[in-house]
Amino acid sequence: MKKLVLASNNPGKLREFQFLLQPIGIEVLTQAQLGIAEAEEPHVTFVENALAKARHVSRASGLPALADDSGICVDALGGAPGVFSARFAGEPKSDERNNEKLIADLAGQSNRRAHYYCILVFVRHADDPQPIIAEGEWHGEIIDTPRGAGGFGYDPYFLVPDLNQTAAEIAADEKNKRSHRGKALKLLIERLKLGA
């Protein structure tokens, strides 16, 4: 396998996946490059959404596909925004409005614990009966004032306590080792190398 299609148009995710998959000789194409529309994400679990996206893109492209569904889960909000992280403040998607809503919803809350969650689903073909599934979590807490210019989404507000840095302040190579997506992708790559 030399090419796979990423079921995402998110430029931040594309950069992360290209950086992590290039060393093992996998070229990552996006669904936009192939003119494939985004799949619906009607499910309330990360795994169901990721599987639906992977099958959709693989069916449309005829190539193996990789989809992730990820988001931030905040303890004080009962796990929200969760699968609705990208659209937390409604349509159209906006990182700025999502972050404003998150901080407003946490006003007065002392419990600021949160974690990023990522599930990756890889299908060899659209009807693959044994998709490879890998997951990862990255724990931290939400701060009120954004810090850092890197990353995307909620990264400027997601503090990693042992580093005293937000996800937007951490260097890319360090972030890829620690992040929910980096952890999930490491597991996925191990499975791909084993020929699972």
N, C-alpha and C positions, 0 to 999 in steps of 0.2 A: 504494500500500500504506500503510495507516494502522495496522493491528494485526498483531502477530505473537505467537506463543506461545513462551515460553521453556521449554525442556525441562529445567527444574530447579525444585526447591523450596527451594534455598539462598537465604536472605534476603540474604546478603552479595552474592551474584552478581546477584540481582534489583536491588538498589540500584545496583550498578555499571552494569548494562545500562540501567536507566531513566535514570540520569544522563547516559550517553553517547548514547543514542538519542533522547531527548526533543527535543534541539535540531534534529533533522531531521524532526520530526513523526511519530515512530513510537511508538505506545502498546504497551507490553510487558505482556502478560498471562502469568500463570504457569499451568502445567499444573494446579496445585492449585486455582486459581480456577475452572477448567473441569471439575474433578472427574476429571482424567486421572491414572491411576496411573503411577508411574515405570516407565520401560523397563528391561529387563534390560541389563546391561553385561558381556557374557561375553567380550569381545575383549581381546587383549593389546596393542592399539595404540590410541592416543588417537583417531585419525581414524575407525576402525571403530566405536568406541563412540559418538562424536558423531553419526555418520551414522545409526546405529541409533536413537538418541534423537530426532533431528530427524524422521525418517520416522514413528516411532511417534506422536509428538505431533501432527504434521500430519495423519496418517490419522485420529486420534481427534477432532480439532477441526475439520477442514476448512479450516484457516487456514494461512498460511505459518508456518514454524517455524524457530527458531534453537536450536541446541544447542551447548554447549561441552563439551569434555572437557579437563580440565586437572589438573595436579598438579605435585609437586616432584620433581626428579630429582637425586639426590645422587651425586657422582662416586665417593666412597669406598664406596658401597653398590651400585656397578654400575648406577646409574640408578634404583634403588629410592628411594622407594616407587612412583614413576611412576604408571601407571594405577590403582594400588591406594592412592593417597594418602588418599582419604576413608575407607578401611577398613583402613588400615595395621595397626592394632592389633585388628582384627576387628570383629564386630558386637556391639552396635549401634555406629553411627558415633559417634566421640567425638574432638573436636579435642584435648582434654586428654590422653587415652590415646595418640593418634597421636604427639603431641609427646614424651611420655615415652618411647615406644618409639624414636623417631628419635634422641633424645639418648643413650639407653642403647646403641643400635646403633653410635653414633659414638664411644663412650668409647674413649679411647686413640688415636684417628685424628688425624693432623696435617692431612690434606687435608680441609678443610671446604667446598670449593667445591660449589655447587649452583646449579640454575636452575629457575625456574618455567617451565612450558611450557603453552601454551593453543592448542587448535585449535577454531575455530568453523566450524560447518556450517550454512548457511542453505538451506532448501528452499522453493520456491514452492508445492509441493504434495507429497503423500506419495511419488509416483512420479517426481519431478523427475529427469530424466536428467543434468542439469548443475547439481548443487548448487554453491553458492559456498563455497569453502573458504579460510580465512585462518588464519595461525598467528603466534604471537609467543613470544619468550623473554625472560626477565628474569634476569640473572645476579647472584649474590651468594655469601654463605657462611653456614653455620649456626653460631650461637653457642649456648652452653650455658645462658645465663640469659635468660629472656624480657624484652623491653623493649617498652613501648607498650601502649595500650589500644584502638587502632583495628584495622581489618582483621579477618581471621578465619583459620581453619586454622593454617598454619605461620608466619603473618606475624610474630608476636612473636619468632621465632627466626631469621628471614631477614634478615641484615644486608646493606645496600647500602653497600659500602665507600666509594664516592666521597662519600656523604652522611653516613657514620658514623651512620646511622639504620636501624632495622629497618623492614620494610614496615608494621608496626603503629604506627610513630611518624610516618610520612610523611603530610602532609595529603592529603585525598582528591583534590584537583585535581592535585597533583603525582604521586600514585600512579597516577592514570588515564593520565597522559602516559607514565610509565615502565614500567608493569606489562606482563606478558605478555598479559593480557586486553585492556588498553588498546591495545597495539600491534596485536593481532589484530583488534580491533574497528575501529580506524582503517582498516586495510586493507579490511575487510569493507564499511564505509560507503563508501569510495571505489568499490568494485565496485558497490554498490547504486546509487550516484548515476550511474554510467555505464550503468545498466540492464542489467548483465551477467546 
